């Protein structure tokens, strides 16, 4: 058994136990490499890059892939179609989500992925934006995903939870943070700040139930955050039509330390 396998489907659900009847705790994305810890019949216990552990069914995974001479390509579109040939008028073979990182190289004006189970895929290069400011890039990427539904354990535009969304957006600008709010609130490279000093892209943590941190959102400016509550939305923290978020702020954390480290 290989020590690492990759996800060969658009995304793969990861569960708390080796059973589809157990709770989905997170997801892995197309071509994500997973460390295999143990085998349980048709399941593996795995570790993800962020240290998250869970169980994944074998049919999501492949051990037949090539890593030679390829560059990492971050999928920044909400969804990206991959094709079996350079004929982009045909139906796509697979549609992968924002946040996936694939291995590919230039081929006849397009990109060709590494071989997975003997198959390579082709995709059109994405349009590169000219945003230089990381904070503005965070907001730009966040707004691409507005309207995505809430899904416990979700990390794709098919469904996010609040911390999965934050992790995905920070990853899109090269910042590696942990998966859950309970860990994100203690991220060593971020700094606690007063709310009056908040800037775009910083994180606001909330205690909605009054029992410690249970929600997080990205500050967007103009009294608003982008967060996943029911759906991914832009909302004023002073909006009292349902839940006035300003009443539940637990901590504000700045990404300035991450910017300084770049």
C-alpha positions as CSV (number, residue, x, y, z in Angstrom):
1,X,0.0,0.0,0.0
2,X,1.3,3.4,-1.0
3,X,1.9,6.0,1.8
4,X,0.1,8.6,-0.3
5,X,-2.8,8.5,-2.7
6,X,-4.6,11.3,-4.6
7,X,-8.2,12.2,-5.1
8,X,-9.3,11.3,-8.6
9,X,-12.8,12.7,-8.4
10,X,-13.9,16.4,-8.4
11,X,-14.0,16.2,-4.6
12,X,-14.2,13.5,-1.9
13,X,-16.1,13.4,1.3
14,X,-14.2,12.5,4.5
15,X,-16.0,11.0,7.4
16,X,-15.6,10.6,11.2
17,X,-15.8,6.8,10.9
18,X,-15.3,4.3,8.1
19,X,-19.0,4.4,7.1
20,X,-21.2,6.6,4.9
21,X,-23.6,6.7,7.8
22,X,-21.1,8.6,10.0
23,X,-20.7,12.4,10.0
24,X,-18.9,14.0,7.1
25,X,-16.2,16.2,8.7
26,X,-14.5,17.7,5.7
27,X,-13.6,17.2,2.1
28,X,-10.6,16.7,-0.1
29,X,-10.4,18.2,-3.6
30,X,-9.4,16.9,-7.0
31,X,-5.7,15.8,-7.1
32,X,-5.2,16.4,-3.4
33,X,-2.6,14.1,-2.0
34,X,-3.6,12.3,1.2
35,X,-1.4,10.4,3.6
36,X,-2.6,6.9,4.3
37,X,-2.5,6.0,8.0
38,X,-4.4,2.7,8.1
39,X,-6.7,0.5,6.1
40,X,-10.2,-0.5,7.1
41,X,-11.8,-2.9,4.5
42,X,-12.9,-0.5,1.7
43,X,-11.8,2.6,3.7
44,X,-8.6,4.4,4.6
45,X,-7.8,6.5,7.6
46,X,-6.0,9.5,6.2
47,X,-4.2,12.8,7.1
48,X,-4.7,15.9,5.0
49,X,-2.1,18.6,4.4
50,X,-3.6,20.7,7.3
51,X,-3.3,17.8,9.8
52,X,-7.0,16.9,9.6
53,X,-7.7,13.2,10.0
54,X,-10.7,11.2,8.9
55,X,-11.9,8.2,6.8
56,X,-12.3,8.1,3.0
57,X,-13.7,5.4,0.8
58,X,-11.2,3.8,-1.6
59,X,-13.2,4.5,-4.7
60,X,-12.3,8.2,-4.5
61,X,-8.5,7.6,-4.7
62,X,-5.8,6.6,-7.2
63,X,-2.2,5.5,-6.8
64,X,-1.4,5.8,-10.5
65,X,-0.2,9.3,-11.3
66,X,2.8,11.0,-12.6
67,X,4.5,14.0,-10.9
68,X,7.3,14.6,-13.4
69,X,8.0,18.1,-14.9
70,X,4.7,19.7,-14.0
71,X,3.6,23.0,-12.4
72,X,0.9,23.5,-9.8
73,X,-2.1,25.3,-11.1
74,X,-4.6,26.8,-8.6
75,X,-8.2,26.6,-9.8
76,X,-9.5,30.1,-9.2
77,X,-12.8,29.9,-11.1
78,X,-15.9,28.8,-9.3
79,X,-15.9,25.7,-11.4
80,X,-13.5,24.5,-14.1
81,X,-14.3,22.0,-16.9
82,X,-11.7,19.5,-17.8
83,X,-11.8,17.7,-21.1
84,X,-10.5,14.4,-22.5
85,X,-9.1,16.2,-25.6
86,X,-8.4,19.6,-27.0
87,X,-11.9,19.8,-28.4
88,X,-13.5,22.2,-25.9
89,X,-16.8,21.9,-27.7
90,X,-17.3,18.4,-26.4
91,X,-18.9,17.6,-23.0
92,X,-16.4,17.9,-20.1
93,X,-15.0,14.8,-18.6
94,X,-15.0,16.3,-15.1
95,X,-15.9,19.6,-13.5
96,X,-13.7,20.6,-10.6
97,X,-14.2,23.2,-7.9
98,X,-12.5,26.4,-6.8
99,X,-9.6,25.6,-4.6
100,X,-8.4,22.5,-6.3
101,X,-4.7,22.5,-7.1
102,X,-3.8,20.4,-10.2
103,X,-0.5,19.5,-11.8
104,X,-0.3,20.5,-15.5
105,X,1.9,22.0,-18.2
106,X,1.3,24.1,-21.3
107,X,0.2,22.1,-24.4
108,X,-0.8,23.7,-27.7
109,X,-2.2,26.8,-26.1
110,X,-4.0,24.9,-23.4
111,X,-3.0,23.1,-20.2
112,X,-2.6,19.3,-20.0
113,X,-2.8,17.7,-16.6
114,X,-0.7,14.9,-15.4
115,X,-1.9,11.3,-16.0
116,X,-4.3,9.9,-13.5
117,X,-5.2,6.2,-13.9
118,X,-3.9,6.5,-17.4
119,X,-6.0,9.6,-18.3
120,X,-4.9,13.2,-18.9
121,X,-7.2,16.1,-19.0
122,X,-7.2,19.4,-20.9
123,X,-8.4,22.8,-19.7
124,X,-8.4,26.4,-20.9
125,X,-6.1,28.7,-19.0
126,X,-8.0,31.0,-16.7
127,X,-8.0,34.8,-17.2
128,X,-5.4,36.3,-14.9
129,X,-6.6,39.4,-13.0
130,X,-4.3,42.3,-12.3
131,X,-5.1,42.6,-8.6
132,X,-1.8,43.2,-6.7
133,X,-3.1,43.8,-3.2
134,X,-3.6,40.5,-1.3
135,X,-6.4,41.9,0.8
136,X,-8.3,42.9,-2.4
137,X,-7.6,39.5,-3.9
138,X,-9.2,37.8,-0.9
139,X,-12.3,39.9,-1.3
140,X,-12.4,39.3,-5.1
141,X,-12.0,35.5,-4.6
142,X,-14.7,35.5,-1.9
143,X,-17.2,37.2,-4.0
144,X,-16.9,34.6,-6.7
145,X,-18.4,32.1,-4.4
146,X,-21.4,34.1,-3.2
147,X,-24.6,32.0,-3.1
148,X,-22.9,28.7,-2.3
149,X,-25.1,26.8,0.1
150,X,-24.1,25.9,3.6
151,X,-22.9,22.3,4.1
152,X,-21.3,21.0,7.3
153,X,-17.8,19.9,6.5
154,X,-18.0,21.4,3.0
155,X,-15.1,22.9,1.1
156,X,-16.5,23.5,-2.4
157,X,-19.0,25.8,-4.1
158,X,-21.4,22.9,-3.9
159,X,-21.4,23.7,-0.2
160,X,-19.2,25.3,2.4
161,X,-19.2,25.6,6.2
162,X,-17.9,28.8,7.6
163,X,-14.3,27.7,8.4
164,X,-14.0,25.6,5.3
165,X,-14.8,28.7,3.2
166,X,-12.2,30.8,5.1
167,X,-9.5,28.1,4.8
168,X,-10.2,27.9,1.0
169,X,-10.0,31.6,0.4
170,X,-6.8,32.0,2.4
171,X,-5.3,29.1,0.6
172,X,-6.2,30.9,-2.7
173,X,-3.7,33.6,-1.9
174,X,-1.0,31.3,-0.5
175,X,-1.9,31.4,3.2
176,X,-2.0,28.0,4.8
177,X,-4.3,28.0,7.9
178,X,-6.0,25.2,9.8
179,X,-9.5,23.8,9.1
180,X,-11.7,24.6,12.1
181,X,-12.6,27.8,13.8
182,X,-11.3,26.5,17.1
183,X,-7.8,26.3,15.4
184,X,-8.1,29.4,13.2
185,X,-8.7,31.6,16.1
186,X,-5.3,30.6,17.5
187,X,-3.4,30.8,14.2
188,X,0.1,31.7,15.2
189,X,0.8,34.0,12.2
190,X,-2.2,36.2,12.8
191,X,-2.5,38.9,15.4
192,X,-5.3,39.9,17.7
193,X,-6.4,43.5,17.0
194,X,-9.1,45.9,18.2
195,X,-12.2,46.0,15.9
196,X,-11.5,49.7,15.2
197,X,-8.2,48.6,13.4
198,X,-9.8,45.9,11.2
199,X,-8.9,45.8,7.5
200,X,-10.2,44.0,4.5
201,X,-9.4,40.3,4.6
202,X,-9.1,40.1,8.3
203,X,-11.1,37.5,10.2
204,X,-13.9,38.1,12.8
205,X,-14.7,35.3,15.1
206,X,-18.1,35.0,16.8
207,X,-19.7,33.2,19.7
208,X,-23.3,32.8,18.6
209,X,-24.3,30.2,21.1
210,X,-22.3,31.8,23.9
211,X,-20.1,28.7,24.5
212,X,-16.9,29.8,22.7
213,X,-16.0,30.3,19.1
214,X,-18.5,28.8,16.7
215,X,-18.5,31.0,13.6
216,X,-16.0,33.0,11.4
217,X,-16.3,35.5,8.6
218,X,-14.0,37.6,6.4
219,X,-14.1,41.4,6.8
220,X,-15.1,43.0,3.5
221,X,-15.2,46.7,4.6
222,X,-18.2,49.0,4.9
223,X,-19.4,47.2,8.1
224,X,-19.8,43.9,6.2
225,X,-18.4,40.4,6.3
226,X,-18.5,37.6,3.8
227,X,-19.5,34.4,5.6
228,X,-21.4,31.2,5.3
229,X,-24.5,31.2,7.3
230,X,-27.3,29.4,5.5
231,X,-25.5,30.4,2.3
232,X,-22.4,32.3,1.4
233,X,-23.4,35.9,1.7
234,X,-22.3,39.5,2.1
235,X,-23.9,40.9,5.3
236,X,-23.6,43.9,7.5
237,X,-22.7,43.0,11.1
238,X,-25.3,45.5,12.1
239,X,-28.1,43.9,10.1
240,X,-30.7,43.0,12.7
241,X,-33.2,41.3,10.3
242,X,-32.2,37.9,11.7
243,X,-29.1,37.9,13.9
244,X,-27.2,41.1,14.6
245,X,-23.7,39.8,14.4
246,X,-22.0,42.8,16.0
247,X,-23.5,41.5,19.3
248,X,-21.6,38.3,19.1
249,X,-18.1,39.3,18.2
250,X,-15.5,37.2,20.2
251,X,-12.2,38.2,18.6
252,X,-10.8,40.0,15.6
253,X,-7.6,38.7,14.0
254,X,-5.4,40.5,11.5
255,X,-3.5,38.8,8.6
256,X,-0.8,41.5,8.7
257,X,1.7,39.0,10.1
258,X,1.1,36.7,7.1
259,X,1.6,39.6,4.8
260,X,4.9,40.5,6.5
261,X,6.0,36.9,6.0
262,X,5.5,36.9,2.2
